[in-house]
Amino acid sequence: MELQLRLSKNLIEKIASRVVSDLKASLNIKILKKDDELVEIVKDAILLDLKIEDEITREAETLLKKHTSVVLRTGLDNSKALQAIKGEIAKERNYFIK
């Protein structure tokens, strides 16, 4: 399944480039890789993070659909229930979602 990006590829590129430049400016070490290689590594990390969060969201949506009657009985708001489920799934996977 293809990742549906919440951020444009151009924005991800800019963020990755900024991360690399900020790290280089703040670290007092010599980095042996070229900037474009580092930007690609950071972009890959960002895309992986987005993919993991999307997988957690899809799993949470599936669970929410399966337990709709419980959500209705408890009077929970669907979006709050979804966020709670996502939080639990993320916690089980040792993944941080803000």
NORMO-V260616 format. One record per backbone hydrogen bond with DSSP energy under -0.5 kcal/mol. NH is the residue of the N-H (numbers start at 1). CO is the residue of the C=O. Records with the same first field share a line. If there is no record, write none. Layout:
BEGIN
NH: CO, CO
END
This chain:
BEGIN
5: 3
12: 8
13: 9
14: 10
15: 11
16: 12
17: 13
18: 14
19: 15
20: 16
21: 17
22: 18
23: 19
24: 20
25: 21
26: 22
27: 23
31: 29
32: 30
38: 34
39: 35
40: 36
41: 37
42: 38
43: 39
44: 40
45: 41
46: 42
47: 43
48: 44
49: 45
50: 46
51: 47
52: 48
53: 49
54: 50
55: 51
56: 52
57: 53
58: 54
59: 55
60: 56
61: 57
62: 58
63: 59
64: 60
65: 61
66: 62
67: 63
68: 65
71: 67
72: 68
73: 69
74: 70
75: 71
76: 71
81: 77
82: 78
83: 79
84: 80
85: 81
86: 82
87: 83
88: 84
89: 85
90: 86
91: 87
92: 88
93: 89
94: 91
95: 90
97: 95
END
